[in-house]
Amino acid sequence: MAKPNPKGPTRTVDIFCAKCKTQLFKYRKGGKGALVKCFKERIVDDYTKTACVCPNCNITFARDCLVRGTPAFKMIGGKVTMK
């Protein structure tokens, strides 16, 4: 399968915790759909202290995995919002 484009899209979105509204990432997202996964190479700013855990309310919002051979975070449904 094809790897994601390393340069990636130019549009950035802010990703927030759905429970406490703390900002988690600034991410270069492609497309108009829902946020299902975040490729680690596309994360511009990471505001978390430990991977996949909200720094404010300590809930796990994603799982660390490989998608098409590339490291990514798979988002748990309803745990994050984006603007």
N, C-alpha and C positions, 0 to 999 in steps of 0.2 A: 504494500500500500504506500501511497505517497506521503511524504513528511510535510508538515505545515511549512509555509513560506517563512524563512527565518527573519526576513525584514519585517514582514507582517503588515497589517493595515496601519494607517496613520491616525484613525479616529481613536481617541482614548475615552474610556468610561471609568467612573469611580465606583468601586464596589464597597458596599456597606453591610454590616451585620444587621439582619432583619429584626433582631430582638432589641439591641441597645443603640443602633444607628451609628456605631463607631466605624470609621473608615478603615478598610482592610487593605485594599490594593488600588493602584491606578494601573489600568490594563489596556493594551491595544487590542480591541475587539473587531473582528470582521463580521459582516452580516447584520441582519436585523432581528434575529431570533433571540430566544431566551439564553441565559448564561448557563451552559451545561458543564463546560470545562474551561480551565485556564491553563494554557501552556506556560511553563515557567519562563521560557525565553522571551515571552511577550509582556511580562510584568515589568512596568516602568518603575513604580515605587511600591515597596512592601512595608506596611506599617505594623505587621504582626511580629511578636517576639518569638513564638514557636510556630512551626508550620501547621496550618489548618486549624488553629485555635484562636478565637477572638481574644485580644488582649484585655478587654474590659470585663466581659461577662463569662469568659472561659468555656464557651460552648464550642464543639467541633463543628465547623461549617463545611468541610471538604475532606476528601480522602486523597492520599498521595498515590499516583498510579502512572502507568505508561500508556500513552495513546499513540498508536502508529509508531512505536519505538521511541517516542519523545516524552520526557518527564512532564507531567501535568498534574493539576489538582482537579478532581471530579467533584463538583458542587453537590451538596445534599439539598434536595428540594425544599424550598421555603426558608432556608437558613440565611440567604444573602439577597440583597437588592442591589440594583445598579441605576446610576443616573448618568 
